[in-house]
Amino acid sequence: MAGSSDLAFDPWDPAFVADPYPAYAELRARGRVVRYEPTDQWLVPHHADVAALLRDRRLGRTYRHRFSHEEFGRTPPPSEHEPFHTLNDHGMLDLEPPDHTRIRRLVSKAFTPRTVERLKPYVEGLAGDLVAGLVRDGGGDLLTDVAEPLPVAVIAEMLGIPQADRGQLRPWSAEICGMYELNPSRETAAKAVRASVEFSEYLRELIAVRRKEPGDDLVSGLIAAHDEDDRLTEQEMISTAVLLLNAGHEATVNATVNGWWALFRNPDQLAALRADHRLVPSAVEELMRYDTPLQLFERWVLDDIEIDGTTIPRGSEIAMLFGSANHDPAVFADPGRLDLTRGDNPHISFSAGIHYCIGAPLARIELAASMTALLRQAPTLALAAEPERKPNFVIRGLSGLRVEVG
């Protein structure tokens, strides 16, 4: 175990955010767990430890099912943040069994392999239409023209959100997700609270409409769950819908632009992909590994654990570094090299354990659909301008990716 006083790990340094992977190598060399004072967390950088801890029931996304804030030695969040926490804390990502089990069991019915496979023609058709528009214009911003509208439209369609209302979804989501960064600013928190209130009010109205006029959508399905074991409160329905929208597109959007930016920087790999579209499935997995959309995932220590001789006491917070785990040379040969033919690729970009991403199969279909459409319709796609990376560390993405079609 090492301290944090001289670490290159600095999530507020633009140079680190631009390329955190050398700092991760240093962290892994330091040991299996590193205390990081600025965020009062224990950093876990190795793949084996991250994979094991994601499945360890002595850790939890919440502690409120067992302890009060005071019992756990934590200060309650500020009262002005309450709308965000009410929304966030009733979604299954931040719940533990039995509530997590109940909600996930119900939502998983919409994400069965058969259901997701039925969405494939819709996803591929939409991806094709979006790319066709980009080609017609001779290029544009891959982020706003393809990467964002595809997954937002898909999850909005599943939830039954009317077409006219969908423009609000991405801004709400982006502002709420700002709270997942480390030590968010007062301004970021205020935006997240405002977006939480507005998004919740919108969904409350949508649920009221669906109660009277149910449709063939997920919100209607959640309302119609009559089994006492599965029935959701209205707040749980709202929180579930927001979680599905946020998680259902945030990673896909960032994986798309991070992935194409990586391809442009590795022209040999892009040429191989253009020459053989059968590489698309392995390319999706490798690009998710190579520049991980979600760099860090947190867990509370509910009962003392030990990592490499260091006791981490109850009440602590662990930060599992997905980006570091996905570059661990103990698991990935030559991890800093982009290799679209990489066969054994146990990346953990979709997490693991009971909180494994329920939408992972759908995300893979979306990523493959947009990549295939771009390869087919824009075979000469090229970078038009050097992109800027968002200042965020935890949710890793670009603020835009300007491309041109020859």
Secondary structure, DSSP 8 states (H G I E B T S, - for coil): -B-STT-S--TT-HHHHH--HHHHHHHHHH-S-EEEGGGTEEEE--HHHHHHHTT-TTEES-STTT--TTTTT-----GGGHHHHHHHHTSGGG--TTHHHHHHHHHGGGG-HHHHHHHHHHHHHHHHHHHHHHHHTTEEEHIIIIITHHHHHHHHHHHT--GGGGGGHHHHHHHHHGGGSSS--HHHHHHHHHHHHHHHHHHHHHHHHHHHS--SSHHHHHHT---TTT---HHHHHHHHHHHHHHHHHHHHHHHHHHHHHHHH-HHHHHHHHH-GGGHHHHHHHHHHHT-SB-EEEEEESS-EEETTEEE-TT-EEEEEHHHHTT-TTTSSSTTS--TT-------TT--GGGS-TTHHHHHHHHHHHHHHHHHH-TT-EE-S---B-S-SSB--BS--EEE--
